[in-house]
Amino acid sequence: METGSYIDGKWIHPKSNRLVRNINPADPDDVIAEFPAATAEDVQRAIDAAQSAFRNWKNTPGPERGRVLWRAADIARRRADEIARTLTREEGKILKEAKGEVMKGISLLEFYAGEGFRMHGKTLPSEARDTFTYTIRRPLGVVGLIAPWNFPWAIPVWKSAPALAAGNCVIFKPAELTPATAALLTEIYQEAGCPPGVFNMVVGSGSVVGEALVHSPVIRAVSFTGSNEIGGALYVKAAQRGAKVTCEMGGKNAVIVMPDADLDKAAVAIHGGAFGSTGQRCTATSRVIAHPDVKNQLRDRLVEAAKKIKVGPGLDESVDMGPAVDEKQWKTDIDYIKIGQNEGAHLILGGKKSEHLGKGYFVEPTIFDNVDPKMRIFKEEIFGPVLSISTARNLEEALASANGVEYGLTTSIFTENIDTILRFVEEVETGMVHVNEPTIGGEAQLPFGGTKATGVGEREMAEEGLNFFTELKTVFINYSGKAERLMIR
């Protein structure tokens, strides 16, 4: 596997004194790779290469661009085990979850391969006689993609595949914590037939690579997934110069459990949503809002299941939960657990480092009970395996608690009452809504994204994900030689 940055069809090692050091969070002594970080000059080289490649790529027929993605899906399927093991080793999630992420990325490649055949506009009637009117979608040009570390395969795919299918050329900045998985995606696009300059990967810091992308007048759109602090600043800078921007940022997702809920089903869904991927996903379940009649029964089920979680290195297939991605995230988890205790929440499980696992960044599955909705652990994103349980006496109280945070990504409810379901769907303030299933999950053909502080711009995945990377062009063709139109502009 190559390391470093990939520009204009070649792997390069930048002339930089700063190193990207890629380590295994389950064993910090295990160094996966070490290489020079990209510089602003490297970003400019990639932009120049992409700009040169754009004319030919945009004029490549859409179905042929789709076939490149289809070949990439086939190659990824053959290399699925390698991708999953690399992902687990550098990000930490267990191998089963890594394999699931790889398959999701393959589904996205297949979906957008088909979009190469379907990229369409509309035919619409004109007010004028003998005039044919329609719309078409055209690529933007060179686009910047900034991806996070927590889904280092799936998120880069769901950003790059629609951008490429639409006919854009890409500058991809992966997270510095997960460059090895990003390098595998780059190799796959290269093998699938992506021409030089069409897909470029530049590995470096946000302050260097990200800033260069945001400020470049050549970059027509920026797609970002990451923290609110960085995303908000990026949005302002890129929007000021007229670039298109989409940002998918934080989440603080709740599961509402009503008195008529199937508690066994709810407990399984909450357990997977809270502790899967070590809680390191924007759709993770971090809050439970349960009716008092069922709260204790649900809590006992959750505690019993969490006690059985085996924590350890993700490559051990007997393990149920891996480490935090790095020391910084591990410290954040521990700090929030202390905050919850100091606020008066009742710590009923976990809350410590798994000492027997050596130097790895492991945190025990943690559950707080009797959490007040005003507490920080109930309102702020932790991004770790920490679950808060609170109560609500009715749907109105539950919705007030669920909506009473700055984020709005996804929420779930467990109930058998259709009136409750419909009211919940209408009134909950999130971009995605689940009924009797976990807060996690997404499908290639369905839009992904949230409201409020969670996201700005177009939704990702599905047709909406492709539309973001296009301009809509409206066409008027008069075929009689006598244009008769009601002039309103």
Buried (B, 14 or more C-beta within 10 A) or exposed (E): EBBBBBBBBEBBEBEBEEEBEBBBBBBBEBEBBEBBBBBBEBBBBBBBBBBBBBEEBBEBEBBEBBBBBBBBBBBBBEBBEEBBBBBBBBBBBBBBBBBBBBBBBBBBBBBBBBBBBEBEBEEEEBEBEEBBBBEBBBBBBBBBBBBBBBBBBBBBBBBBBBBBBBBBBBBBBBBBBBBBBBBBBBBBBBBBBBBBBBBBBBBBBBEBBBBBBBBBEBBBBBBBBBBBEBBBBBBEBBBEEEBBBBBBBBBBBBBBBBBEBBBEEBBBBBBBBBBBBBBBBBBBBBBBBBBEEBBEBBBEBBBEBBEEBEBBBBBBEEBBBBBBBBEEBBEBBBEBBEBBBEBEBEBBBBBEBBEEBEEBBBBBBBBBBBBEBEBEBBBBBBBBBBBBBBBBEEBEBBBBBBBBBEBBBBBBBBBEBEEBBEBBEEEBBBBBBBBBBBBBBBEBEEBBBBBBBBBBBBBBBBBBBBBBBBBEEEEEEBEEEEEEEEEEE
